[in-house]
Amino acid sequence: MADPNSPQNPFEMFQRLWGPLGVPVPGMTMPTLDPKEIDKRVQELKSVEMWLSMNLNMLRTAIQGLEMQKAGLTAMQQAMQMGMPQDNKP
């Protein structure tokens, strides 16, 4: 049995879900007939879905922040160009 105080592999759940090949291969494993096992797998997949959704939302927020930063810099550069007097010496 694993020591509960030892650091856990964050990818352990993914490795269990996808198996030793690293990718899901439908039909290569015997489907379970145990409803508890099916419920467990559904809950694990829902956890993965929630984690992916959270990361997708954080990524979208980061992209929007960078787009706003770029728009602000562009607007500031345009304002500086319009507000700077030209050197018109007679």
C-alpha positions as CSV (number, residue, x, y, z in Angstrom):
1,M,0.0,0.0,0.0
2,A,1.3,3.5,-0.8
3,D,2.3,5.9,1.9
4,P,-0.4,8.6,2.1
5,N,2.3,11.1,3.1
6,S,4.4,10.6,0.0
7,P,4.0,13.0,-3.0
8,Q,1.5,11.7,-5.5
9,N,2.1,11.6,-9.2
10,P,-0.3,14.2,-10.7
11,F,-0.6,12.1,-13.9
12,E,-1.4,8.8,-12.1
13,M,-5.1,9.2,-12.8
14,F,-4.5,9.8,-16.5
15,Q,-2.2,6.8,-16.7
16,R,-4.9,4.6,-15.1
17,L,-7.5,5.9,-17.5
18,W,-5.6,5.5,-20.7
19,G,-3.6,2.4,-19.8
20,P,-0.1,1.4,-20.7
21,L,-0.4,2.4,-24.3
22,G,-0.9,6.1,-23.4
23,V,-4.0,6.4,-25.6
24,P,-7.5,5.0,-25.2
25,V,-8.0,2.1,-27.6
26,P,-11.7,1.2,-27.7
27,G,-12.4,-2.6,-27.7
28,M,-8.9,-3.6,-26.5
29,T,-9.9,-4.0,-22.9
30,M,-12.7,-6.0,-21.5
31,P,-15.5,-3.7,-20.6
32,T,-16.5,-3.9,-17.0
33,L,-19.9,-5.1,-15.9
34,D,-19.6,-3.7,-12.4
35,P,-21.8,-0.6,-12.0
36,K,-19.5,0.7,-9.2
37,E,-16.5,0.5,-11.4
38,I,-18.4,2.4,-14.2
39,D,-19.5,5.1,-11.7
40,K,-15.9,5.4,-10.6
41,R,-14.7,5.9,-14.1
42,V,-17.4,8.4,-14.9
43,Q,-16.4,10.4,-11.8
44,E,-12.7,10.3,-12.8
45,L,-13.5,11.5,-16.3
46,K,-15.7,14.3,-14.9
47,S,-12.8,15.3,-12.7
48,V,-10.6,15.5,-15.7
49,E,-13.2,17.4,-17.7
50,M,-13.5,19.9,-14.9
51,W,-9.7,20.3,-14.7
52,L,-9.5,20.8,-18.4
53,S,-12.4,23.3,-18.4
54,M,-10.7,25.3,-15.6
55,N,-7.4,25.4,-17.5
56,L,-9.2,26.4,-20.7
57,N,-10.9,29.3,-18.9
58,M,-7.6,30.4,-17.4
59,L,-6.0,30.3,-20.9
60,R,-8.9,32.4,-22.4
61,T,-8.5,34.9,-19.6
62,A,-4.7,35.2,-20.2
63,I,-5.3,35.7,-24.0
64,Q,-8.0,38.3,-23.3
65,G,-5.6,40.1,-20.9
66,L,-2.8,40.2,-23.5
67,E,-5.2,41.4,-26.2
68,M,-6.3,44.2,-23.9
69,Q,-2.7,45.1,-23.1
70,K,-1.9,45.2,-26.8
71,A,-4.9,47.4,-27.5
72,G,-3.9,49.8,-24.7
73,L,-0.4,50.0,-25.9
74,T,-1.5,50.7,-29.5
75,A,-3.9,53.4,-28.3
76,M,-1.2,55.0,-26.2
77,Q,1.3,55.0,-29.1
78,Q,-1.3,56.5,-31.4
79,A,-2.2,59.2,-28.9
80,M,1.5,60.0,-28.4
81,Q,2.0,60.3,-32.2
82,M,-1.0,62.6,-32.6
83,G,-0.1,64.8,-29.6
84,M,3.6,65.3,-30.5
85,P,4.2,68.7,-32.2
86,Q,6.1,68.5,-35.5
87,D,9.4,70.4,-35.7
88,N,8.4,73.2,-38.1
89,K,11.2,75.8,-37.9
90,P,11.0,78.6,-40.4
